[in-house]
Amino acid sequence: MRAEVTVGTCNWSDHEGFYPKGLPPGRRLEHYARFFPLVEVDSSYYAIPPPARTAAWAEVTPANFRFNVKAYRSLTYHEREDGRAREPTPEEVERFLACLEPLREAGKLVAMHYQFPPWFTRGAESLERLERIRSRHPDDLLVFEFRHRSWAQPGAESAFVFLRSRAVSLCLVDEPQLGDGSFPRLLQVTDPRLVVVRFHGRNRATWYAKGRRSGDRFDYLYSREELADWVPSITRLAETAARVQLLFNNNRANYAVINGLQMAELLQLGYPPPEESLAAAPPLFPDQGEGART
């Protein structure tokens, strides 16, 4: 593999049972960084952090630690007015861009992650919105994650051409395949500078459930066999990209941590073994198939 392959999780605040008992929440990122060199900041989707906070994140992590930052929810058209997605306000855009600067200055910012809602369907208006996002980040690495199947159905090649021509990475996903609100497993490299694969789990029973915590929706522990099935694909991706990131979003208990370290072990990346993260955790390796877990 010629690419730099890194593994991480889609936040550090969850992972019940991973952190030592009594560890203050403000010290969790330091502990997390002992095991992983990468994290996706997902709290920025819910509230834009002030620059002082992102500066503190950069300060407490090792020099080789890296961040992806998830875009605030209005910037990804999750907020709607009168049934239509509203545009972000100039103030929201300004605040989001400002929160990135301390990480950028520290050399620890990799990419901005834009995850679009299931109602963000392929069409002319959506492509115009993607164009505006690209122009907002002229020199940044961007990752676009689509959650409506229209972006992958026949005729969608124009969308991939758009991403390639604008140097934007299509987020590759592992998730339940259930209707229009799920995206298939594709190996499309649209920006050879960066490939991101997000592992959401395969819990079919909760994929469309409303009113649940994200940990309930993504309640799924991958088996080693399921992770190993991805290794040949990751190897192929690493032959065509400069950097490959594998991010685990199955954030029930400490499933993301366990599966992330298992994947790193399968890829021989030299991370701490999964067993080292289990000191304070309950057993997480039930002998059951996919149907039992979902």
Contacts in CASP RR format, 6 or more apart in sequence:
PFRMAT RR
TARGET T0000
AUTHOR 0000-0000-0000
METHOD contacts of the structure
MODEL  1
MRAEVTVGTCNWSDHEGFYPKGLPPGRRLEHYARFFPLVEVDSSYYAIPP
PARTAAWAEVTPANFRFNVKAYRSLTYHEREDGRAREPTPEEVERFLACL
EPLREAGKLVAMHYQFPPWFTRGAESLERLERIRSRHPDDLLVFEFRHRS
WAQPGAESAFVFLRSRAVSLCLVDEPQLGDGSFPRLLQVTDPRLVVVRFH
GRNRATWYAKGRRSGDRFDYLYSREELADWVPSITRLAETAARVQLLFNN
NRANYAVINGLQMAELLQLGYPPPEESLAAAPPLFPDQGEGART
1 234 0 8 1.000
1 235 0 8 1.000
1 238 0 8 1.000
1 239 0 8 1.000
1 244 0 8 1.000
2 238 0 8 1.000
2 239 0 8 1.000
2 242 0 8 1.000
3 195 0 8 1.000
3 237 0 8 1.000
3 238 0 8 1.000
3 239 0 8 1.000
3 241 0 8 1.000
3 242 0 8 1.000
3 243 0 8 1.000
3 244 0 8 1.000
4 242 0 8 1.000
4 243 0 8 1.000
4 244 0 8 1.000
5 234 0 8 1.000
5 238 0 8 1.000
5 243 0 8 1.000
5 244 0 8 1.000
5 245 0 8 1.000
5 246 0 8 1.000
5 267 0 8 1.000
5 269 0 8 1.000
6 36 0 8 1.000
6 37 0 8 1.000
6 38 0 8 1.000
6 66 0 8 1.000
6 243 0 8 1.000
6 244 0 8 1.000
6 245 0 8 1.000
6 246 0 8 1.000
6 269 0 8 1.000
7 36 0 8 1.000
7 38 0 8 1.000
7 245 0 8 1.000
7 246 0 8 1.000
7 247 0 8 1.000
7 248 0 8 1.000
7 260 0 8 1.000
7 261 0 8 1.000
7 263 0 8 1.000
7 264 0 8 1.000
7 267 0 8 1.000
7 269 0 8 1.000
7 271 0 8 1.000
8 36 0 8 1.000
8 37 0 8 1.000
8 38 0 8 1.000
8 39 0 8 1.000
8 40 0 8 1.000
8 245 0 8 1.000
8 246 0 8 1.000
8 247 0 8 1.000
8 248 0 8 1.000
8 256 0 8 1.000
8 260 0 8 1.000
9 15 0 8 1.000
9 32 0 8 1.000
9 36 0 8 1.000
9 39 0 8 1.000
9 40 0 8 1.000
9 247 0 8 1.000
9 248 0 8 1.000
9 249 0 8 1.000
9 251 0 8 1.000
9 256 0 8 1.000
9 257 0 8 1.000
9 260 0 8 1.000
10 39 0 8 1.000
10 40 0 8 1.000
10 42 0 8 1.000
10 70 0 8 1.000
10 198 0 8 1.000
10 247 0 8 1.000
10 248 0 8 1.000
10 249 0 8 1.000
10 251 0 8 1.000
10 256 0 8 1.000
11 39 0 8 1.000
11 40 0 8 1.000
11 41 0 8 1.000
11 42 0 8 1.000
11 43 0 8 1.000
11 251 0 8 1.000
12 28 0 8 1.000
12 29 0 8 1.000
12 32 0 8 1.000
12 39 0 8 1.000
13 25 0 8 1.000
13 28 0 8 1.000
13 43 0 8 1.000
14 215 0 8 1.000
14 251 0 8 1.000
14 254 0 8 1.000
14 256 0 8 1.000
15 32 0 8 1.000
15 251 0 8 1.000
15 253 0 8 1.000
15 254 0 8 1.000
15 256 0 8 1.000
15 257 0 8 1.000
16 253 0 8 1.000
16 254 0 8 1.000
16 281 0 8 1.000
17 253 0 8 1.000
17 254 0 8 1.000
17 280 0 8 1.000
17 281 0 8 1.000
17 282 0 8 1.000
18 31 0 8 1.000
18 32 0 8 1.000
18 254 0 8 1.000
18 257 0 8 1.000
18 277 0 8 1.000
18 280 0 8 1.000
18 281 0 8 1.000
19 28 0 8 1.000
19 31 0 8 1.000
19 280 0 8 1.000
20 31 0 8 1.000
20 279 0 8 1.000
20 280 0 8 1.000
21 280 0 8 1.000
23 31 0 8 1.000
29 39 0 8 1.000
29 57 0 8 1.000
29 60 0 8 1.000
29 61 0 8 1.000
30 60 0 8 1.000
30 61 0 8 1.000
32 39 0 8 1.000
33 39 0 8 1.000
33 60 0 8 1.000
33 61 0 8 1.000
33 62 0 8 1.000
33 65 0 8 1.000
34 272 0 8 1.000
35 257 0 8 1.000
35 261 0 8 1.000
35 271 0 8 1.000
35 272 0 8 1.000
35 276 0 8 1.000
35 277 0 8 1.000
36 260 0 8 1.000
36 271 0 8 1.000
37 62 0 8 1.000
37 64 0 8 1.000
37 65 0 8 1.000
37 66 0 8 1.000
38 65 0 8 1.000
38 66 0 8 1.000
38 67 0 8 1.000
38 68 0 8 1.000
38 110 0 8 1.000
38 245 0 8 1.000
38 247 0 8 1.000
39 65 0 8 1.000
39 66 0 8 1.000
39 67 0 8 1.000
39 68 0 8 1.000
40 67 0 8 1.000
40 68 0 8 1.000
40 69 0 8 1.000
40 70 0 8 1.000
40 113 0 8 1.000
40 247 0 8 1.000
41 49 0 8 1.000
41 57 0 8 1.000
41 67 0 8 1.000
41 68 0 8 1.000
41 69 0 8 1.000
41 70 0 8 1.000
42 70 0 8 1.000
43 49 0 8 1.000
44 69 0 8 1.000
44 70 0 8 1.000
44 71 0 8 1.000
44 72 0 8 1.000
44 96 0 8 1.000
44 99 0 8 1.000
45 70 0 8 1.000
45 71 0 8 1.000
45 72 0 8 1.000
45 73 0 8 1.000
45 76 0 8 1.000
45 115 0 8 1.000
46 73 0 8 1.000
47 72 0 8 1.000
48 72 0 8 1.000
48 92 0 8 1.000
48 95 0 8 1.000
48 96 0 8 1.000
48 99 0 8 1.000
49 99 0 8 1.000
50 99 0 8 1.000
51 98 0 8 1.000
51 99 0 8 1.000
51 101 0 8 1.000
51 102 0 8 1.000
52 102 0 8 1.000
53 99 0 8 1.000
54 99 0 8 1.000
54 100 0 8 1.000
54 101 0 8 1.000
54 102 0 8 1.000
54 103 0 8 1.000
55 102 0 8 1.000
55 106 0 8 1.000
57 67 0 8 1.000
57 102 0 8 1.000
57 103 0 8 1.000
58 67 0 8 1.000
58 102 0 8 1.000
58 103 0 8 1.000
58 105 0 8 1.000
58 106 0 8 1.000
58 107 0 8 1.000
58 108 0 8 1.000
59 106 0 8 1.000
61 108 0 8 1.000
65 108 0 8 1.000
66 108 0 8 1.000
66 109 0 8 1.000
66 110 0 8 1.000
67 103 0 8 1.000
67 108 0 8 1.000
67 109 0 8 1.000
67 110 0 8 1.000
68 110 0 8 1.000
68 111 0 8 1.000
68 112 0 8 1.000
68 113 0 8 1.000
68 143 0 8 1.000
68 196 0 8 1.000
68 245 0 8 1.000
68 247 0 8 1.000
69 99 0 8 1.000
69 100 0 8 1.000
69 103 0 8 1.000
69 109 0 8 1.000
69 111 0 8 1.000
69 112 0 8 1.000
69 113 0 8 1.000
70 112 0 8 1.000
70 113 0 8 1.000
70 115 0 8 1.000
71 96 0 8 1.000
71 112 0 8 1.000
71 113 0 8 1.000
71 114 0 8 1.000
71 115 0 8 1.000
72 88 0 8 1.000
72 92 0 8 1.000
72 95 0 8 1.000
72 96 0 8 1.000
73 79 0 8 1.000
74 86 0 8 1.000
74 87 0 8 1.000
74 88 0 8 1.000
74 89 0 8 1.000
74 92 0 8 1.000
75 88 0 8 1.000
75 92 0 8 1.000
75 93 0 8 1.000
75 96 0 8 1.000
75 114 0 8 1.000
75 133 0 8 1.000
76 114 0 8 1.000
76 115 0 8 1.000
76 116 0 8 1.000
76 117 0 8 1.000
76 120 0 8 1.000
77 85 0 8 1.000
77 86 0 8 1.000
77 116 0 8 1.000
77 117 0 8 1.000
77 120 0 8 1.000
77 129 0 8 1.000
78 85 0 8 1.000
78 117 0 8 1.000
79 85 0 8 1.000
79 86 0 8 1.000
80 86 0 8 1.000
85 117 0 8 1.000
85 119 0 8 1.000
85 120 0 8 1.000
93 136 0 8 1.000
97 136 0 8 1.000
100 109 0 8 1.000
100 112 0 8 1.000
103 109 0 8 1.000
110 141 0 8 1.000
110 194 0 8 1.000
110 243 0 8 1.000
110 245 0 8 1.000
111 140 0 8 1.000
111 141 0 8 1.000
111 142 0 8 1.000
111 143 0 8 1.000
111 169 0 8 1.000
111 194 0 8 1.000
111 196 0 8 1.000
112 137 0 8 1.000
112 140 0 8 1.000
112 141 0 8 1.000
112 142 0 8 1.000
112 143 0 8 1.000
113 143 0 8 1.000
113 145 0 8 1.000
113 171 0 8 1.000
113 196 0 8 1.000
114 133 0 8 1.000
114 142 0 8 1.000
114 143 0 8 1.000
114 144 0 8 1.000
114 145 0 8 1.000
115 145 0 8 1.000
115 147 0 8 1.000
115 171 0 8 1.000
116 144 0 8 1.000
116 145 0 8 1.000
116 146 0 8 1.000
116 147 0 8 1.000
116 148 0 8 1.000
117 147 0 8 1.000
118 147 0 8 1.000
118 148 0 8 1.000
118 180 0 8 1.000
118 181 0 8 1.000
119 148 0 8 1.000
120 126 0 8 1.000
120 146 0 8 1.000
120 147 0 8 1.000
120 148 0 8 1.000
121 148 0 8 1.000
121 150 0 8 1.000
121 151 0 8 1.000
122 148 0 8 1.000
122 150 0 8 1.000
122 151 0 8 1.000
122 153 0 8 1.000
122 156 0 8 1.000
122 159 0 8 1.000
123 150 0 8 1.000
127 159 0 8 1.000
127 162 0 8 1.000
130 144 0 8 1.000
130 162 0 8 1.000
130 166 0 8 1.000
130 168 0 8 1.000
131 166 0 8 1.000
133 142 0 8 1.000
133 144 0 8 1.000
134 142 0 8 1.000
134 166 0 8 1.000
134 168 0 8 1.000
141 169 0 8 1.000
141 191 0 8 1.000
141 193 0 8 1.000
141 194 0 8 1.000
142 167 0 8 1.000
142 168 0 8 1.000
142 169 0 8 1.000
143 168 0 8 1.000
143 169 0 8 1.000
143 170 0 8 1.000
143 171 0 8 1.000
143 194 0 8 1.000
143 196 0 8 1.000
144 163 0 8 1.000
144 168 0 8 1.000
144 169 0 8 1.000
144 170 0 8 1.000
144 171 0 8 1.000
145 171 0 8 1.000
145 173 0 8 1.000
145 183 0 8 1.000
145 198 0 8 1.000
146 152 0 8 1.000
146 170 0 8 1.000
146 171 0 8 1.000
146 183 0 8 1.000
147 181 0 8 1.000
147 182 0 8 1.000
147 183 0 8 1.000
148 180 0 8 1.000
148 181 0 8 1.000
148 183 0 8 1.000
149 179 0 8 1.000
149 180 0 8 1.000
149 181 0 8 1.000
149 182 0 8 1.000
149 183 0 8 1.000
149 184 0 8 1.000
150 156 0 8 1.000
150 180 0 8 1.000
151 159 0 8 1.000
151 183 0 8 1.000
152 183 0 8 1.000
152 184 0 8 1.000
152 186 0 8 1.000
160 170 0 8 1.000
160 188 0 8 1.000
160 190 0 8 1.000
162 168 0 8 1.000
163 169 0 8 1.000
163 170 0 8 1.000
163 190 0 8 1.000
163 191 0 8 1.000
164 190 0 8 1.000
164 191 0 8 1.000
167 191 0 8 1.000
167 193 0 8 1.000
168 190 0 8 1.000
168 191 0 8 1.000
169 190 0 8 1.000
169 191 0 8 1.000
169 193 0 8 1.000
169 194 0 8 1.000
169 195 0 8 1.000
169 196 0 8 1.000
170 186 0 8 1.000
170 188 0 8 1.000
170 189 0 8 1.000
170 190 0 8 1.000
171 196 0 8 1.000
171 197 0 8 1.000
171 198 0 8 1.000
172 185 0 8 1.000
172 186 0 8 1.000
172 187 0 8 1.000
172 188 0 8 1.000
172 195 0 8 1.000
172 196 0 8 1.000
172 197 0 8 1.000
172 198 0 8 1.000
172 237 0 8 1.000
173 183 0 8 1.000
173 185 0 8 1.000
173 197 0 8 1.000
173 198 0 8 1.000
173 199 0 8 1.000
173 200 0 8 1.000
174 185 0 8 1.000
174 197 0 8 1.000
174 198 0 8 1.000
174 199 0 8 1.000
174 200 0 8 1.000
174 201 0 8 1.000
174 202 0 8 1.000
174 230 0 8 1.000
175 182 0 8 1.000
175 183 0 8 1.000
175 200 0 8 1.000
175 201 0 8 1.000
175 202 0 8 1.000
175 207 0 8 1.000
176 182 0 8 1.000
176 200 0 8 1.000
176 201 0 8 1.000
176 202 0 8 1.000
176 203 0 8 1.000
176 204 0 8 1.000
176 207 0 8 1.000
176 294 0 8 1.000
177 184 0 8 1.000
178 204 0 8 1.000
178 207 0 8 1.000
178 208 0 8 1.000
181 208 0 8 1.000
182 207 0 8 1.000
187 233 0 8 1.000
187 236 0 8 1.000
187 237 0 8 1.000
189 195 0 8 1.000
189 237 0 8 1.000
189 240 0 8 1.000
189 241 0 8 1.000
192 240 0 8 1.000
192 241 0 8 1.000
192 242 0 8 1.000
193 241 0 8 1.000
193 242 0 8 1.000
193 243 0 8 1.000
194 241 0 8 1.000
194 242 0 8 1.000
194 243 0 8 1.000
194 244 0 8 1.000
194 245 0 8 1.000
195 237 0 8 1.000
195 241 0 8 1.000
195 243 0 8 1.000
195 244 0 8 1.000
195 245 0 8 1.000
196 244 0 8 1.000
196 245 0 8 1.000
196 247 0 8 1.000
197 230 0 8 1.000
197 234 0 8 1.000
197 237 0 8 1.000
197 244 0 8 1.000
197 245 0 8 1.000
197 246 0 8 1.000
197 247 0 8 1.000
198 247 0 8 1.000
198 248 0 8 1.000
198 249 0 8 1.000
199 222 0 8 1.000
199 246 0 8 1.000
199 247 0 8 1.000
199 248 0 8 1.000
199 249 0 8 1.000
199 250 0 8 1.000
199 256 0 8 1.000
199 259 0 8 1.000
200 218 0 8 1.000
200 220 0 8 1.000
200 249 0 8 1.000
200 250 0 8 1.000
201 218 0 8 1.000
201 220 0 8 1.000
201 222 0 8 1.000
201 249 0 8 1.000
201 250 0 8 1.000
202 220 0 8 1.000
202 222 0 8 1.000
202 226 0 8 1.000
202 290 0 8 1.000
202 293 0 8 1.000
202 294 0 8 1.000
203 217 0 8 1.000
203 218 0 8 1.000
203 219 0 8 1.000
203 220 0 8 1.000
203 293 0 8 1.000
203 294 0 8 1.000
204 294 0 8 1.000
205 294 0 8 1.000
206 212 0 8 1.000
206 216 0 8 1.000
206 217 0 8 1.000
206 218 0 8 1.000
206 219 0 8 1.000
206 294 0 8 1.000
207 217 0 8 1.000
209 216 0 8 1.000
209 217 0 8 1.000
214 251 0 8 1.000
215 251 0 8 1.000
215 252 0 8 1.000
216 252 0 8 1.000
218 249 0 8 1.000
218 250 0 8 1.000
218 251 0 8 1.000
218 252 0 8 1.000
219 250 0 8 1.000
219 252 0 8 1.000
219 255 0 8 1.000
220 250 0 8 1.000
220 252 0 8 1.000
220 255 0 8 1.000
220 293 0 8 1.000
220 294 0 8 1.000
221 250 0 8 1.000
221 252 0 8 1.000
221 255 0 8 1.000
221 258 0 8 1.000
221 259 0 8 1.000
221 284 0 8 1.000
221 285 0 8 1.000
221 286 0 8 1.000
221 293 0 8 1.000
222 250 0 8 1.000
222 255 0 8 1.000
222 259 0 8 1.000
222 262 0 8 1.000
223 289 0 8 1.000
223 290 0 8 1.000
224 262 0 8 1.000
224 266 0 8 1.000
226 290 0 8 1.000
227 259 0 8 1.000
227 262 0 8 1.000
227 263 0 8 1.000
227 266 0 8 1.000
228 266 0 8 1.000
230 263 0 8 1.000
231 266 0 8 1.000
231 267 0 8 1.000
234 244 0 8 1.000
234 246 0 8 1.000
234 267 0 8 1.000
237 244 0 8 1.000
238 244 0 8 1.000
246 260 0 8 1.000
246 263 0 8 1.000
248 255 0 8 1.000
248 256 0 8 1.000
248 257 0 8 1.000
248 259 0 8 1.000
248 260 0 8 1.000
248 263 0 8 1.000
249 256 0 8 1.000
250 256 0 8 1.000
250 259 0 8 1.000
253 281 0 8 1.000
253 282 0 8 1.000
253 284 0 8 1.000
254 277 0 8 1.000
254 281 0 8 1.000
254 284 0 8 1.000
255 284 0 8 1.000
257 277 0 8 1.000
258 274 0 8 1.000
258 277 0 8 1.000
258 278 0 8 1.000
258 284 0 8 1.000
260 274 0 8 1.000
261 271 0 8 1.000
261 272 0 8 1.000
261 273 0 8 1.000
261 274 0 8 1.000
261 276 0 8 1.000
261 277 0 8 1.000
262 274 0 8 1.000
264 270 0 8 1.000
264 271 0 8 1.000
265 271 0 8 1.000
265 273 0 8 1.000
265 274 0 8 1.000
278 284 0 8 1.000
286 292 0 8 1.000
286 293 0 8 1.000
END
